């Protein structure tokens, strides 16, 4: 059986902290939920006020693009690459739509 020092040394050698990755994942999820909820409220407001929602769509899509890019670096999955390209194009289109409608 491993004693406390051996366990701590093992985690330090692996570069992992027991439970830390899970805490970071939960914090990321809570942050995304808050971002999505706030964006939804702003989009509802902008629709009722007949304002362009391209800026909010662009912000949400750049978040998704960054997440997909990091997943693609790890996985090299074809589906992830497809989604990365799709959301990148959607981000650019949303941004162009917003900027062109505000000029």
ABEGO torsion letter per residue (X at the ends): XBBAAAAAAAAAAAGBBBGAAAAAAAAAAAAAAAAAAAAAAAAAAAAAAGBBAAAAAAAAAAAAAAAAAAAAAAAGBAAAAAAAAAAAAAAAAAAAAAAAAAX
